Amino acid sequence: MPTITAENDIVTHINVFTTAPERQQMLVDSLIETVNAAREVPGWLSASIHRSFDGTKVTNYVQFANHAAADAVLRHLAKGGFLQRNAALGQVAPGQYEVAYTISAA
């Protein structure tokens, strides 16, 4: 389960893909395979895949214990061809983040 809190060492990797509506589900399926492969790497924590209602976007929110774990997962996925396959299904804008602030209703 994702943990969204400020002031920890967790690295959040957010990929925002732009795709054609007819390819959106293929991209979601590919990302599901990708995150299941990533689970094998120590330091991988969680993943959440989101799809837009208009069919043109898919966002993948992934958390790692730290930068070293994030690098290890990305190397593992590149070696397995996952990153290349996902990029073939949509244009991706990747980024790594830290949580700066959170607030909730409670």
CNS distance restraints for C-alpha pairs under 8 A (distance, minus, plus):
assign (resid   1 and name CA) (resid  45 and name CA) 7.84 0.50 0.50
assign (resid   1 and name CA) (resid  46 and name CA) 5.90 0.50 0.50
assign (resid   1 and name CA) (resid  47 and name CA) 7.83 0.50 0.50
assign (resid   2 and name CA) (resid  45 and name CA) 7.54 0.50 0.50
assign (resid   2 and name CA) (resid  46 and name CA) 5.63 0.50 0.50
assign (resid   2 and name CA) (resid  47 and name CA) 7.10 0.50 0.50
assign (resid   2 and name CA) (resid  48 and name CA) 7.77 0.50 0.50
assign (resid   2 and name CA) (resid  63 and name CA) 7.10 0.50 0.50
assign (resid   4 and name CA) (resid  99 and name CA) 6.93 0.50 0.50
assign (resid   4 and name CA) (resid 102 and name CA) 7.38 0.50 0.50
assign (resid   5 and name CA) (resid  99 and name CA) 6.29 0.50 0.50
assign (resid   5 and name CA) (resid 101 and name CA) 7.29 0.50 0.50
assign (resid   5 and name CA) (resid 102 and name CA) 6.42 0.50 0.50
assign (resid   6 and name CA) (resid  98 and name CA) 7.57 0.50 0.50
assign (resid   6 and name CA) (resid  99 and name CA) 4.90 0.50 0.50
assign (resid   6 and name CA) (resid 100 and name CA) 5.50 0.50 0.50
assign (resid   6 and name CA) (resid 101 and name CA) 5.64 0.50 0.50
assign (resid   6 and name CA) (resid 102 and name CA) 6.84 0.50 0.50
assign (resid   7 and name CA) (resid  99 and name CA) 7.33 0.50 0.50
assign (resid   7 and name CA) (resid 100 and name CA) 7.59 0.50 0.50
assign (resid   9 and name CA) (resid  65 and name CA) 6.57 0.50 0.50
assign (resid   9 and name CA) (resid  66 and name CA) 5.69 0.50 0.50
assign (resid   9 and name CA) (resid  98 and name CA) 7.95 0.50 0.50
assign (resid  10 and name CA) (resid  63 and name CA) 6.57 0.50 0.50
assign (resid  10 and name CA) (resid  64 and name CA) 5.71 0.50 0.50
assign (resid  10 and name CA) (resid  65 and name CA) 4.86 0.50 0.50
assign (resid  10 and name CA) (resid  66 and name CA) 5.32 0.50 0.50
assign (resid  10 and name CA) (resid  98 and name CA) 6.92 0.50 0.50
assign (resid  11 and name CA) (resid  63 and name CA) 5.67 0.50 0.50
assign (resid  11 and name CA) (resid  64 and name CA) 5.16 0.50 0.50
assign (resid  11 and name CA) (resid  65 and name CA) 6.37 0.50 0.50
assign (resid  11 and name CA) (resid  66 and name CA) 5.42 0.50 0.50
assign (resid  11 and name CA) (resid  67 and name CA) 6.30 0.50 0.50
assign (resid  11 and name CA) (resid  70 and name CA) 7.22 0.50 0.50
assign (resid  11 and name CA) (resid  96 and name CA) 6.66 0.50 0.50
assign (resid  11 and name CA) (resid  97 and name CA) 6.06 0.50 0.50
assign (resid  11 and name CA) (resid  98 and name CA) 5.72 0.50 0.50
assign (resid  12 and name CA) (resid  61 and name CA) 6.92 0.50 0.50
assign (resid  12 and name CA) (resid  62 and name CA) 5.63 0.50 0.50
assign (resid  12 and name CA) (resid  63 and name CA) 4.50 0.50 0.50
assign (resid  12 and name CA) (resid  64 and name CA) 6.43 0.50 0.50
assign (resid  12 and name CA) (resid  96 and name CA) 5.57 0.50 0.50
assign (resid  12 and name CA) (resid  97 and name CA) 5.04 0.50 0.50
assign (resid  12 and name CA) (resid  98 and name CA) 6.07 0.50 0.50
assign (resid  12 and name CA) (resid  99 and name CA) 7.91 0.50 0.50
assign (resid  13 and name CA) (resid  60 and name CA) 7.92 0.50 0.50
assign (resid  13 and name CA) (resid  61 and name CA) 5.98 0.50 0.50
assign (resid  13 and name CA) (resid  62 and name CA) 5.10 0.50 0.50
assign (resid  13 and name CA) (resid  63 and name CA) 6.22 0.50 0.50
assign (resid  13 and name CA) (resid  64 and name CA) 7.96 0.50 0.50
assign (resid  13 and name CA) (resid  94 and name CA) 7.23 0.50 0.50
assign (resid  13 and name CA) (resid  95 and name CA) 5.69 0.50 0.50
assign (resid  13 and name CA) (resid  96 and name CA) 4.35 0.50 0.50
assign (resid  13 and name CA) (resid  97 and name CA) 6.19 0.50 0.50
assign (resid  14 and name CA) (resid  59 and name CA) 6.95 0.50 0.50
assign (resid  14 and name CA) (resid  60 and name CA) 5.66 0.50 0.50
assign (resid  14 and name CA) (resid  61 and name CA) 4.69 0.50 0.50
assign (resid  14 and name CA) (resid  62 and name CA) 6.35 0.50 0.50
assign (resid  14 and name CA) (resid  94 and name CA) 5.86 0.50 0.50
assign (resid  14 and name CA) (resid  95 and name CA) 5.45 0.50 0.50
assign (resid  14 and name CA) (resid  96 and name CA) 6.32 0.50 0.50
assign (resid  14 and name CA) (resid  97 and name CA) 7.60 0.50 0.50
assign (resid  15 and name CA) (resid  59 and name CA) 5.54 0.50 0.50
assign (resid  15 and name CA) (resid  60 and name CA) 5.10 0.50 0.50
assign (resid  15 and name CA) (resid  61 and name CA) 6.70 0.50 0.50
assign (resid  15 and name CA) (resid  92 and name CA) 6.33 0.50 0.50
assign (resid  15 and name CA) (resid  93 and name CA) 5.75 0.50 0.50
assign (resid  15 and name CA) (resid  94 and name CA) 4.32 0.50 0.50
assign (resid  15 and name CA) (resid  95 and name CA) 6.43 0.50 0.50
assign (resid  16 and name CA) (resid  57 and name CA) 6.97 0.50 0.50
assign (resid  16 and name CA) (resid  58 and name CA) 6.00 0.50 0.50
assign (resid  16 and name CA) (resid  59 and name CA) 4.49 0.50 0.50
assign (resid  16 and name CA) (resid  60 and name CA) 6.60 0.50 0.50
assign (resid  16 and name CA) (resid  92 and name CA) 5.60 0.50 0.50
assign (resid  16 and name CA) (resid  93 and name CA) 5.24 0.50 0.50
assign (resid  16 and name CA) (resid  94 and name CA) 6.36 0.50 0.50
assign (resid  17 and name CA) (resid  57 and name CA) 5.49 0.50 0.50
assign (resid  17 and name CA) (resid  58 and name CA) 5.08 0.50 0.50
assign (resid  17 and name CA) (resid  59 and name CA) 6.06 0.50 0.50
assign (resid  17 and name CA) (resid  90 and name CA) 5.56 0.50 0.50
assign (resid  17 and name CA) (resid  91 and name CA) 5.35 0.50 0.50
assign (resid  17 and name CA) (resid  92 and name CA) 4.30 0.50 0.50
assign (resid  17 and name CA) (resid  93 and name CA) 6.38 0.50 0.50
assign (resid  18 and name CA) (resid  56 and name CA) 5.58 0.50 0.50
assign (resid  18 and name CA) (resid  57 and name CA) 4.67 0.50 0.50
assign (resid  18 and name CA) (resid  58 and name CA) 6.66 0.50 0.50
assign (resid  18 and name CA) (resid  90 and name CA) 5.32 0.50 0.50
assign (resid  18 and name CA) (resid  91 and name CA) 5.16 0.50 0.50
assign (resid  18 and name CA) (resid  92 and name CA) 6.45 0.50 0.50
assign (resid  19 and name CA) (resid  23 and name CA) 6.36 0.50 0.50
assign (resid  19 and name CA) (resid  24 and name CA) 6.14 0.50 0.50
assign (resid  19 and name CA) (resid  55 and name CA) 7.61 0.50 0.50
assign (resid  19 and name CA) (resid  56 and name CA) 4.97 0.50 0.50
assign (resid  19 and name CA) (resid  57 and name CA) 5.91 0.50 0.50
assign (resid  19 and name CA) (resid  58 and name CA) 7.62 0.50 0.50
assign (resid  19 and name CA) (resid  89 and name CA) 6.68 0.50 0.50
assign (resid  19 and name CA) (resid  90 and name CA) 4.45 0.50 0.50
assign (resid  19 and name CA) (resid  91 and name CA) 6.53 0.50 0.50
assign (resid  20 and name CA) (resid  24 and name CA) 6.33 0.50 0.50
assign (resid  20 and name CA) (resid  55 and name CA) 6.90 0.50 0.50
assign (resid  20 and name CA) (resid  56 and name CA) 5.44 0.50 0.50
assign (resid  20 and name CA) (resid  90 and name CA) 7.53 0.50 0.50
assign (resid  21 and name CA) (resid  54 and name CA) 7.32 0.50 0.50
assign (resid  21 and name CA) (resid  55 and name CA) 4.28 0.50 0.50
assign (resid  21 and name CA) (resid  56 and name CA) 5.25 0.50 0.50
assign (resid  22 and name CA) (resid  55 and name CA) 7.61 0.50 0.50
assign (resid  23 and name CA) (resid  27 and name CA) 6.23 0.50 0.50
assign (resid  23 and name CA) (resid  89 and name CA) 6.67 0.50 0.50
assign (resid  24 and name CA) (resid  28 and name CA) 6.26 0.50 0.50
assign (resid  24 and name CA) (resid  51 and name CA) 7.62 0.50 0.50
assign (resid  24 and name CA) (resid  55 and name CA) 5.92 0.50 0.50
assign (resid  24 and name CA) (resid  56 and name CA) 6.77 0.50 0.50
assign (resid  24 and name CA) (resid  57 and name CA) 7.27 0.50 0.50
assign (resid  24 and name CA) (resid  58 and name CA) 7.05 0.50 0.50
assign (resid  25 and name CA) (resid  29 and name CA) 6.06 0.50 0.50
assign (resid  26 and name CA) (resid  30 and name CA) 6.10 0.50 0.50
assign (resid  26 and name CA) (resid  89 and name CA) 7.48 0.50 0.50
assign (resid  27 and name CA) (resid  31 and name CA) 6.09 0.50 0.50
assign (resid  27 and name CA) (resid  58 and name CA) 7.60 0.50 0.50
assign (resid  27 and name CA) (resid  86 and name CA) 6.43 0.50 0.50
assign (resid  27 and name CA) (resid  89 and name CA) 5.81 0.50 0.50
assign (resid  27 and name CA) (resid  90 and name CA) 7.36 0.50 0.50
assign (resid  28 and name CA) (resid  32 and name CA) 6.20 0.50 0.50
assign (resid  28 and name CA) (resid  49 and name CA) 7.19 0.50 0.50
assign (resid  28 and name CA) (resid  51 and name CA) 7.57 0.50 0.50
assign (resid  28 and name CA) (resid  58 and name CA) 7.07 0.50 0.50
assign (resid  29 and name CA) (resid  33 and name CA) 6.44 0.50 0.50
assign (resid  30 and name CA) (resid  34 and name CA) 6.18 0.50 0.50
assign (resid  30 and name CA) (resid  82 and name CA) 7.88 0.50 0.50
assign (resid  30 and name CA) (resid  85 and name CA) 7.62 0.50 0.50
assign (resid  30 and name CA) (resid  86 and name CA) 6.39 0.50 0.50
assign (resid  31 and name CA) (resid  35 and name CA) 6.12 0.50 0.50
assign (resid  31 and name CA) (resid  49 and name CA) 7.54 0.50 0.50
assign (resid  31 and name CA) (resid  60 and name CA) 7.69 0.50 0.50
assign (resid  31 and name CA) (resid  86 and name CA) 6.88 0.50 0.50
assign (resid  32 and name CA) (resid  36 and name CA) 6.21 0.50 0.50
assign (resid  32 and name CA) (resid  49 and name CA) 7.73 0.50 0.50
assign (resid  33 and name CA) (resid  37 and name CA) 6.29 0.50 0.50
assign (resid  34 and name CA) (resid  38 and name CA) 6.24 0.50 0.50
assign (resid  34 and name CA) (resid  77 and name CA) 7.18 0.50 0.50
assign (resid  34 and name CA) (resid  82 and name CA) 5.89 0.50 0.50
assign (resid  34 and name CA) (resid  83 and name CA) 7.95 0.50 0.50
assign (resid  35 and name CA) (resid  39 and name CA) 6.26 0.50 0.50
assign (resid  35 and name CA) (resid  47 and name CA) 6.64 0.50 0.50
assign (resid  36 and name CA) (resid  40 and name CA) 7.58 0.50 0.50
assign (resid  37 and name CA) (resid  77 and name CA) 7.42 0.50 0.50
assign (resid  38 and name CA) (resid  44 and name CA) 6.80 0.50 0.50
assign (resid  38 and name CA) (resid  73 and name CA) 5.95 0.50 0.50
assign (resid  38 and name CA) (resid  76 and name CA) 7.38 0.50 0.50
assign (resid  38 and name CA) (resid  77 and name CA) 6.80 0.50 0.50
assign (resid  39 and name CA) (resid  44 and name CA) 5.92 0.50 0.50
assign (resid  39 and name CA) (resid  45 and name CA) 7.65 0.50 0.50
assign (resid  40 and name CA) (resid  44 and name CA) 7.78 0.50 0.50
assign (resid  41 and name CA) (resid  69 and name CA) 7.74 0.50 0.50
assign (resid  41 and name CA) (resid  72 and name CA) 7.21 0.50 0.50
assign (resid  41 and name CA) (resid  73 and name CA) 6.01 0.50 0.50
assign (resid  41 and name CA) (resid  76 and name CA) 7.77 0.50 0.50
assign (resid  42 and name CA) (resid  69 and name CA) 6.74 0.50 0.50
assign (resid  43 and name CA) (resid  64 and name CA) 5.56 0.50 0.50
assign (resid  43 and name CA) (resid  65 and name CA) 4.91 0.50 0.50
assign (resid  43 and name CA) (resid  66 and name CA) 7.14 0.50 0.50
assign (resid  43 and name CA) (resid  69 and name CA) 4.85 0.50 0.50
assign (resid  43 and name CA) (resid  70 and name CA) 7.47 0.50 0.50
assign (resid  44 and name CA) (resid  63 and name CA) 6.52 0.50 0.50
assign (resid  44 and name CA) (resid  64 and name CA) 4.64 0.50 0.50
assign (resid  44 and name CA) (resid  65 and name CA) 6.40 0.50 0.50
assign (resid  44 and name CA) (resid  69 and name CA) 6.50 0.50 0.50
assign (resid  44 and name CA) (resid  70 and name CA) 7.22 0.50 0.50
assign (resid  44 and name CA) (resid  73 and name CA) 7.11 0.50 0.50
assign (resid  45 and name CA) (resid  62 and name CA) 7.56 0.50 0.50
assign (resid  45 and name CA) (resid  63 and name CA) 5.30 0.50 0.50
assign (resid  45 and name CA) (resid  64 and name CA) 5.12 0.50 0.50
assign (resid  45 and name CA) (resid  65 and name CA) 6.46 0.50 0.50
assign (resid  46 and name CA) (resid  62 and name CA) 5.65 0.50 0.50
assign (resid  46 and name CA) (resid  63 and name CA) 5.23 0.50 0.50
assign (resid  46 and name CA) (resid  64 and name CA) 7.26 0.50 0.50
assign (resid  47 and name CA) (resid  60 and name CA) 6.98 0.50 0.50
assign (resid  47 and name CA) (resid  61 and name CA) 5.52 0.50 0.50
assign (resid  47 and name CA) (resid  62 and name CA) 4.23 0.50 0.50
assign (resid  47 and name CA) (resid  63 and name CA) 6.38 0.50 0.50
assign (resid  48 and name CA) (resid  60 and name CA) 5.82 0.50 0.50
assign (resid  48 and name CA) (resid  61 and name CA) 5.07 0.50 0.50
assign (resid  48 and name CA) (resid  62 and name CA) 6.42 0.50 0.50
assign (resid  49 and name CA) (resid  58 and name CA) 7.14 0.50 0.50
assign (resid  49 and name CA) (resid  59 and name CA) 5.80 0.50 0.50
assign (resid  49 and name CA) (resid  60 and name CA) 4.52 0.50 0.50
assign (resid  49 and name CA) (resid  61 and name CA) 6.30 0.50 0.50
assign (resid  50 and name CA) (resid  58 and name CA) 5.58 0.50 0.50
assign (resid  50 and name CA) (resid  59 and name CA) 4.99 0.50 0.50
assign (resid  50 and name CA) (resid  60 and name CA) 6.27 0.50 0.50
assign (resid  51 and name CA) (resid  55 and name CA) 6.99 0.50 0.50
assign (resid  51 and name CA) (resid  57 and name CA) 5.90 0.50 0.50
assign (resid  51 and name CA) (resid  58 and name CA) 4.40 0.50 0.50
assign (resid  51 and name CA) (resid  59 and name CA) 6.33 0.50 0.50
assign (resid  52 and name CA) (resid  56 and name CA) 6.45 0.50 0.50
assign (resid  52 and name CA) (resid  57 and name CA) 5.21 0.50 0.50
assign (resid  52 and name CA) (resid  58 and name CA) 6.23 0.50 0.50
assign (resid  64 and name CA) (resid  69 and name CA) 5.96 0.50 0.50
assign (resid  64 and name CA) (resid  70 and name CA) 5.55 0.50 0.50
assign (resid  65 and name CA) (resid  69 and name CA) 6.17 0.50 0.50
assign (resid  65 and name CA) (resid  70 and name CA) 7.61 0.50 0.50
assign (resid  66 and name CA) (resid  70 and name CA) 6.39 0.50 0.50
assign (resid  67 and name CA) (resid  71 and name CA) 6.17 0.50 0.50
assign (resid  68 and name CA) (resid  72 and name CA) 6.19 0.50 0.50
assign (resid  69 and name CA) (resid  73 and name CA) 6.16 0.50 0.50
assign (resid  70 and name CA) (resid  74 and name CA) 6.22 0.50 0.50
assign (resid  71 and name CA) (resid  75 and name CA) 6.17 0.50 0.50
assign (resid  72 and name CA) (resid  76 and name CA) 6.17 0.50 0.50
assign (resid  73 and name CA) (resid  77 and name CA) 6.14 0.50 0.50
assign (resid  74 and name CA) (resid  78 and name CA) 6.03 0.50 0.50
assign (resid  75 and name CA) (resid  79 and name CA) 6.08 0.50 0.50
assign (resid  76 and name CA) (resid  80 and name CA) 6.34 0.50 0.50
assign (resid  77 and name CA) (resid  81 and name CA) 6.28 0.50 0.50
assign (resid  77 and name CA) (resid  82 and name CA) 5.29 0.50 0.50
assign (resid  77 and name CA) (resid  83 and name CA) 6.10 0.50 0.50
assign (resid  78 and name CA) (resid  82 and name CA) 5.96 0.50 0.50
assign (resid  78 and name CA) (resid  83 and name CA) 5.42 0.50 0.50
assign (resid  78 and name CA) (resid  84 and name CA) 7.08 0.50 0.50
assign (resid  81 and name CA) (resid  85 and name CA) 6.26 0.50 0.50
assign (resid  82 and name CA) (resid  86 and name CA) 6.22 0.50 0.50
assign (resid  83 and name CA) (resid  87 and name CA) 6.17 0.50 0.50
assign (resid  84 and name CA) (resid  88 and name CA) 6.28 0.50 0.50
assign (resid  85 and name CA) (resid  89 and name CA) 6.76 0.50 0.50
assign (resid  86 and name CA) (resid  90 and name CA) 6.73 0.50 0.50
assign (resid  87 and name CA) (resid  91 and name CA) 5.98 0.50 0.50
assign (resid  87 and name CA) (resid  92 and name CA) 6.33 0.50 0.50
